[in-house]
Amino acid sequence: MARVIFYGKPGCKGGVKQKVLLTAAGHEVIPYNLLTEPWTVERLRSFFGDRPVVEWFNRSAPRIKSGEVVPEKLDAQTALALMLQDPILIRRPLIEVGDASSEQSLRRDVGFDVEKIDTWIGLKPVDESLREISENLRQQDLQNCAHGHGHDHDHHHQGKCKH
């Protein structure tokens, strides 16, 4: 079982489901608040790998939904600067597994692609009593905001989302 450093937004319903799925698989989940973490450009960039810049963003962020920030028009440097200024723009969760003191055994990623994470660290429940919960969660969209499309996301900026 892995030790999973999980950078998310406190109170986010999707993040809670993601952590339950990881915990049911026997992983130790260490949650951190993505919005208050003291990010550096280098450290934040390391979670995105070779993904295109548009995949780095939280599409539900108010500044993206309003059209003020258009990820498709940004280069990596500008995107990272905006994210450091306004962390709600960062796609969640950011996940880190491995030994931070040894870059060779450390892996970082962004988002919660169930199949990808299952291949990476495994998501099979460790206890039969957790099987139904785990299967139910695996059938849900754990990549996107749990709110309906008409939901106002202004409270996301303050980190007060309770959905």
NUNUBA-415719 format. One line per 3 residues: their letters; for each residue y, z, x of N, C-alpha, C. Coordinates in steps of 0.001 Angstrom, whole numbers, plus 524288, in hexadecimal, padded with zeros to 5 digits. Each point is the difference from the previous one (the first is absolute). Layout:
! residues N
A) Y:Z:X:Y:Z:X:Y:Z:X ~ ...
//
This chain:
! residues 163
MAR) 7FB68:80000:80341:80498:80000:7FCBF:804DD:80000:80372 ~ 8040E:7FD9B:7FE01:804C1:7FF3C:80315:80441:803EA:7FE85 ~ 80365:800DC:803B8:804D1:802F2:7FF07:80429:7FBE2:7FEDB
VIF) 80213:80009:7FB3B:8039B:7FBFB:7FE37:8057A:8024C:7FF7C ~ 8039C:7FE0A:8032A:8057A:8016D:7FF6F:80231:7FC4F:7FBE5 ~ 80215:80234:7FBD2:80180:7FD04:7FB5C:805CB:800CE:7FEF3
YGK) 8031B:7FBF6:800FB:8059D:8003C:7FEF2:80100:7FD98:7FAA8 ~ 80187:8033D:7FC5F:8010B:7FE37:7FAB1:804D7:802A6:7FDE0 ~ 800BF:7FF56:7FAEC:8046F:80261:7FD60:7FDF6:8045F:7FC80
PGC) 801BD:804D1:800EE:7FE29:8045E:7FCCC:800D8:7FEF7:7FA2C ~ 7FC06:80151:7FCEE:8005F:7FF59:7FA5E:7FE81:7FAA3:7FE02 ~ 7FF03:7FC4A:80377:7FE97:7FAB7:7FE5B:7FA62:7FFFC:7FDF0
KGG) 7FF4B:7FE57:7FB2D:7FADF:7FFFE:7FD7E:7FC16:7FCA2:80301 ~ 801B9:7FB77:801D0:7FC89:7FC98:80300:7FE39:80292:8050A ~ 8039C:802B4:802A1:7FEAE:802B6:804D1:7FC0E:80459:7FF1A
VKQ) 80081:802BD:7FBAC:7FC44:8041E:7FEAA:7FA95:7FD9E:7FF58 ~ 7FF9A:7FBB3:7FD34:7FAF4:7FD66:7FF36:7FDAE:7FE2B:8052A ~ 8034E:7FDE1:80368:7FE29:7FE2B:8051B:7FDC6:8048C:8032C
KVL) 802BC:80469:80002:7FE30:80498:802F1:7FAF8:80237:7FDAB ~ 7FF74:7FFEB:7FAD4:7FB2F:801CF:7FD7E:7FB6B:7FC96:801B8 ~ 800C5:7FAE7:80011:7FBD4:7FC6C:80195:7FE5C:800FF:805AF
LTA) 803CA:800C7:8036A:7FED0:80125:80580:7FD1F:80538:8008B ~ 801D4:803F4:7FD32:7FDA0:8052C:80049:7FA73:7FFF4:7FDCF ~ 7FF24:7FD2A:7FBB8:7FACC:7FF91:7FDB0:7FC20:7FD7F:803C8
AGH) 80205:7FCCC:80395:7FCAD:7FD7E:803EA:7FF31:80386:804C0 ~ 8020A:804C6:7FFB7:7FF1B:803C0:80428:80406:7FFF3:80459 ~ 8041C:7FCF8:7FF5B:80403:7FFBD:8040B:803C3:80497:7FF82
EVI) 801F9:801B8:80471:8040A:80409:8000F:80538:7FD30:7FF9B ~ 802DF:800E7:7FBD6:80504:7FD65:7FF19:8046A:803C0:8015D ~ 80348:7FE4C:803A3:80489:80310:8019F:804D2:7FD28:7FDE4
PYN) 80250:801F3:7FBB2:8046E:7FD39:7FDA1:8052C:80138:802B4 ~ 8033B:7FBFA:80088:80552:8007B:801F3:803A1:7FD2A:7FC45 ~ 804CB:801CC:7FFB4:803ED:7FD98:7FCAF:80266:7FB59:802E0
LLT) 7FEC0:7FB5A:7FE3A:80205:7FB3B:80268:805F8:7FFCC:7FFE5 ~ 80260:80258:7FC01:805A5:7FFAF:7FF4A:8030F:80374:803C7 ~ 7FD83:8041C:8020F:802C0:80397:8037B:7FDF1:7FFDE:80596
EPW) 7FC19:7FCDA:800FD:7FDC5:7FF88:80541:8041E:7FDBE:803B8 ~ 8007B:8021A:804C1:803D1:7FDE8:803C4:7FDF0:7FB16:802BC ~ 80044:7FB97:7FD63:7FDE6:7FB12:801FB:80338:7FDDD:8048E
TVE) 7FD48:7FD48:80370:8028A:7FCC5:803FA:7FE6A:7FA66:7FECB ~ 802E9:7FC4D:80204:7FEB1:7FA81:7FF25:7FA79:7FEE0:801EE ~ 7FEB8:801B8:804AE:7FAEF:7FED0:8025F:7FB81:80251:7FCD6
RLR) 8009A:804E7:7FE7D:7FBC3:80291:7FD1A:7FF3F:7FD8F:7FAA9 ~ 80437:7FF0F:7FD2A:7FF96:7FD92:7FADA:7FD9F:7FA90:80073 ~ 801CA:7FD00:803BC:7FE0F:7FAA5:800C0:7FA1C:7FFE7:800F0
SFF) 7FDEC:80403:80285:7FA6D:8001E:8015D:7FC6A:80025:7FB38 ~ 80200:80173:7FB7A:7FCCB:80026:7FB43:7FF53:7FA96:7FD89 ~ 8035A:7FC53:80156:80008:7FAF2:7FD56:7FCA8:7FBD7:8029A
GDR) 7FE6B:800E8:804DA:7FC97:7FC46:802B0:8022F:7FA83:7FFE7 ~ 7FC9F:7FC45:7FE98:801A8:7FA84:7FFE6:8016E:7FE1E:7FA7E ~ 800D5:8039E:7FC74:80191:7FE91:7FAA9:8056B:7FD7E:80017
PVV) 800F8:7FC4D:7FC7E:8054B:7FDD8:7FF8D:803C3:80434:7FDFC ~ 804EF:7FF89:80167:803FE:803D8:7FE9F:8000A:8012A:7FA26 ~ 7FF49:7FC20:7FCB2:8003B:800EA:7FA54:7FBE4:803EE:7FE2B
EWF) 7FBBC:8009F:802F2:7FBD7:803AA:7FE88:80110:80589:801D7 ~ 80457:800DF:802A1:80168:80530:801E0:802DA:80329:7FBD5 ~ 801BC:7FD6D:7FBEB:8039B:80265:7FC45:7FD6C:8021A:7FB19
NRS) 80248:8042A:7FDFB:7FEAE:80243:7FAF7:802DC:7FCB4:7FBE3 ~ 7FD24:7FCB0:7FD4B:80264:7FC69:7FC3F:80276:802D1:7FB59 ~ 7FECA:8050E:7FF4B:8023C:80307:7FBB3:804FF:802D6:80186
APR) 801A1:7FF8B:804E3:804C5:802AC:801B3:804B6:7FDEB:7FCFD ~ 8037D:80377:7FE59:8048A:7FE56:7FCE7:80337:7FBAB:8028F ~ 800E4:8003D:8051A:80339:7FC12:802A1:7FD4B:7FAAA:80036
IKS) 7FAE0:7FFED:7FFBF:7FD25:7FB0A:7FFD4:80011:7FDE9:7FA69 ~ 7FEE7:80366:7FC48:7FFF9:7FE57:7FA81:80551:7FE01:7FE42 ~ 8042F:8023B:80229:8054A:7FE57:7FE81:801A5:7FAF7:802B9
GEV) 7FD18:7FE73:80407:8015D:7FB4B:802EB:803A5:8010A:80495 ~ 8018B:804E0:800C9:80364:80157:80467:7FD3A:7FF06:80533 ~ 7FAE8:8013E:8003D:7FCCA:7FEF8:8049D:7FBF2:7FBEF:7FE73
VPE) 7FFDC:7FBB3:802E9:7FC4B:7FBBF:7FEEF:7FC7A:7FF6F:804CD ~ 7FB49:8025D:7FFCC:7FC8A:7FFF9:8048E:7FEDD:7FA91:80239 ~ 7FFBB:7FC23:7FC99:7FED0:7FAAC:801BE:80435:7FDC3:8039A
KLD) 80493:8024E:7FFF3:8045A:7FE06:8032A:800F2:80337:804F0 ~ 7FC90:803C3:80127:800EF:80393:80457:7FC68:7FEF4:804A5 ~ 80222:800CE:804A2:7FCB6:7FFE8:804A8:7FE0D:8058C:800FB
AQT) 7FC64:8009D:803A7:7FD91:8050D:80100:80400:80424:80195 ~ 8038E:7FEA6:80374:803D4:803C1:801F3:80376:80214:7FB98 ~ 801DB:7FC77:7FCB0:80355:80195:7FB9D:7FCEA:8033C:7FC13
ALA) 7FB32:7FE5E:7FEEF:7FCB1:802DF:7FC4E:7FF28:80597:801D5 ~ 7FEB7:800AC:804F5:7FF0F:8053E:80212:804EF:80358:7FFD3 ~ 80473:7FDAD:80136:804F6:802E7:7FFCB:80115:801DF:7FA6E
LML) 7FF18:7FCA6:7FC2B:800CB:8017C:7FA8B:7FC46:8045F:7FE61 ~ 7FB22:7FFB1:801C1:7FC1A:803F4:7FEA2:8013D:8054C:8026C ~ 80208:80000:804BD:80180:804F0:80271:8048E:8027C:7FD0E
QDP) 80376:7FCBE:7FE08:8048A:801D2:7FD08:7FE6B:801DA:7FA8A ~ 7FC34:7FD4B:7FD93:7FE76:8010C:7FA9E:7FA04:7FFB3:7FF92 ~ 7FD38:8043F:80154:7FA45:7FFE4:80040:7FD2F:7FE9C:7FAF0
ILI) 802A3:8004B:7FB7F:7FD6E:7FE7A:7FB21:7FE9B:7FA2E:8001A ~ 8025B:7FD0F:80392:7FECB:7FA6F:8008F:7FAA4:7FF10:80272 ~ 7FDD5:803F5:80298:7FB0B:7FF70:802CA:7FB74:7FFF7:7FC2A
RRP) 7FCA7:7FC26:8008B:7FB41:7FFC0:7FCD6:7FC9F:804C7:80132 ~ 7FD91:80210:7FBF8:7FCCB:804AA:8009A:7FA5C:7FEEB:7FE8D ~ 7FC85:8034C:801E5:800D3:803E8:8040A:7FFC1:7FD8C:80569
LIE) 801C7:802EB:803D1:7FEF4:7FEC3:80577:7FB7F:80396:80181 ~ 7FBF8:7FDBB:8025E:7FB43:802F0:80146:7FEE5:7FF92:805D4 ~ 7FE9B:8047B:8023A:7FEB9:80043:8058E:7FAD2:802DB:8009A
VGD) 7FC65:7FD9C:802DD:7FAED:80261:800FF:7FEE1:7FF9A:805D0 ~ 7FE51:8044B:80239:7FEA2:7FFF7:80583:80342:803C2:8031D ~ 7FF8F:7FF9B:80517:80296:80387:803A2:80531:7FDB7:801C6
ASS) 8044D:80283:7FE6F:80531:7FE09:80160:80103:80022:805DE ~ 7FD14:80341:802E2:800C4:80035:805A5:7FD21:7FB9A:802CA ~ 7FCA7:7FD3D:7FD2F:7FD18:7FBA1:8023D:800C9:7FB30:7FC95
EQS) 80386:7FC97:801A7:80131:7FB57:7FCE0:7FB26:7FCAC:7FEE6 ~ 7FC06:80054:80350:7FB4D:7FCD5:7FF3F:7FCF2:801AF:7FB2C ~ 80016:80520:7FECC:7FCFA:801CC:7FB82:80368:800D9:7FB2A
LRR) 804F4:7FEA0:8005A:803A5:800BB:7FBB3:800AC:7FAE4:7FCFC ~ 7FFD3:8007B:7FAD6:80106:7FB6D:7FCBC:803C2:80192:7FBB5 ~ 803A5:7FC8A:7FEEC:803E1:800DE:7FBE1:7FFFE:7FB5A:7FC54
DVG) 80141:80113:7FB0B:8003A:7FBCC:7FC24:803BC:80192:7FBA7 ~ 8014C:7FC2C:7FCBD:80393:800C7:7FBA0:7FD5E:7FE2C:7FAFD ~ 80114:802C1:7FBBC:7FDC2:7FE8D:7FAF3:7FAAC:8027D:7FF3C
FDV) 7FDC9:7FF23:7FB6A:7FAF2:80257:7FEC7:7FC62:7FBDE:7FDAF ~ 7FE2A:7FC86:80355:7FC2E:7FC10:7FE7E:7FAA6:8029F:80039 ~ 7FDC0:8011D:7FB79:7FB24:802FE:7FFA8:7FBAB:7FD93:8034D
EKI) 7FF49:7FAEB:7FFA6:7FBCA:7FD71:802F5:800DF:8007D:805E7 ~ 804CE:7FF43:801A4:8014E:80059:8058E:7FF21:8058E:80211 ~ 801B0:803E4:7FD00:7FF5F:8056E:801A3:7FA3F:80192:7FFE6
DTW) 7FD17:7FE0A:7FC2D:7FA6C:80121:7FFBA:7FD37:7FDE7:804DD ~ 80168:7FB53:801A9:7FDB1:7FDB5:804B5:801A4:80308:804DF ~ 804DD:801B8:80016:8023D:802B8:80484:7FDA6:80573:800CA
IGL) 8007A:8036F:7FC10:7FE4D:80570:8009C:7FC01:801C1:7FBEC ~ 7FF1B:7FCC1:7FC04:7FC38:80143:7FBEE:80266:802FA:7FB7D ~ 7FE97:7FE67:7FB42:801EE:802A0:7FB4B:7FB91:801B3:7FC65
KPV) 7FB37:80017:80206:7FB94:801B8:7FCD4:8005C:805E9:7FF32 ~ 7FFA6:801D0:7FB23:80070:805A3:7FF01:7FB9C:80301:802BF ~ 80155:8047C:80229:7FC37:80329:802E5:7FCAB:8035E:7FC6B
DES) 80193:8007A:7FB22:7FD4A:8036C:7FC53:7FF30:7FCFA:7FAEC ~ 7FB6B:8005C:7FDD4:7FEBD:7FD33:7FB2A:803C4:80176:7FB98 ~ 801E7:804D5:7FFF9:80391:801B3:7FBE2:80542:7FD2A:8004B
LRE) 80131:7FDA6:8046C:804EE:7FD25:800AE:7FF65:7FA1D:7FF29 ~ 7FB2D:7FE3B:7FF2C:7FEF9:7FA6A:7FF88:80304:7FD74:7FB88 ~ 7FFE9:8025D:7FB5F:8029E:7FDB8:7FB75:805ED:7FFB9:800D6
ISE) 8024A:8042E:80213:805A2:80013:80115:80159:7FBBE:803EE ~ 7FCE3:7FFB1:8040F:800EF:7FC26:8041D:7FF98:7FA6B:7FDE2 ~ 7FBEE:7FEEE:7FCF7:7FF4C:7FAC3:7FDCA:8047C:7FE96:7FC5C
NLR) 801B7:803C2:7FCE0:8045E:7FF22:7FC71:804EE:7FE9A:8030E ~ 80122:802F7:8041B:804A5:7FEF1:80324:7FFAC:7FABA:802BD ~ 7FB6B:7FE95:801CB:7FF5B:7FB01:802C8:8010B:7FB50:7FC7A
QQD) 7FF76:800BE:7FADF:800F2:7FBCF:7FC47:805C9:7FF5A:7FEB8 ~ 8033A:803CB:80191:80591:7FFE1:7FEBF:80316:7FD29:8043E ~ 804B7:7FE7B:7FEA2:80398:7FDA6:803C7:8027A:8046D:80312
LQN) 7FE20:800D7:804B7:8020D:8043B:8033D:803F5:7FE01:803F9 ~ 8017B:7FB03:7FF93:803CB:7FDAB:80397:80594:80067:7FDFB ~ 800A2:7FFE4:7FAEC:8053A:7FF8C:7FDC2:80192:804E9:7FD15
CAH) 804FD:80057:7FECF:80225:8046A:7FD1E:7FD28:80091:7FACC ~ 7FEE1:804D8:7FE99:7FD0E:80116:7FB3B:80343:7FF6A:7FB10 ~ 80516:7FF18:80087:80371:7FF7A:7FB7D:7FF7C:7FA99:7FD81
GHG) 8019F:7FFAE:7FB15:8004D:7FAEE:7FD70:80493:7FCEC:80231 ~ 80016:7FAF6:7FF0D:8040C:7FC9A:80233:8057A:80149:7FE22 ~ 80080:80258:7FB61:8052C:80133:7FDF7:8021F:8053F:801D6
HDH) 7FD17:802BB:80329:8017B:80547:801AB:80483:7FFD9:803DC ~ 803B7:80386:7FF58:80470:8008A:80396:7FE49:80330:804B5 ~ 80090:7FDD8:804AF:7FE1E:80281:804BE:8043E:802E0:80304
DHH) 80480:80103:7FDAC:80428:802A7:802DE:7FE4D:80554:8020B ~ 7FCA0:802B3:7FD28:7FE4A:80525:801CB:7FC8B:7FF9C:804D0 ~ 7FDE6:7FB74:80135:7FCDD:7FF48:804B7:80340:8012C:804D7
HQG) 804F6:7FEA6:7FFD1:8035C:800C9:80486:80068:805C8:80164 ~ 8000B:80349:7FC1B:80067:8059A:800FA:7FAB1:8026F:80109 ~ 7FBC9:7FCF4:7FF8A:7FACF:80214:800DF:7FE18:80368:7FB92
KCK) 801E8:7FF12:7FB44:7FEB3:80359:7FB98:7FC49:7FD7C:7FC1E ~ 7FD8F:7FBCA:80177:7FC6D:7FD59:7FC73:7FB67:80390:7FEC1 ~ 7FF24:80115:7FB13:7FBAB:80365:7FE77:7FBB8:7FCF3:7FD2E
H) 80052:7FAEC:80009:7FC26:7FCBE:7FD50:7FB3B:7FF4C:80362
//
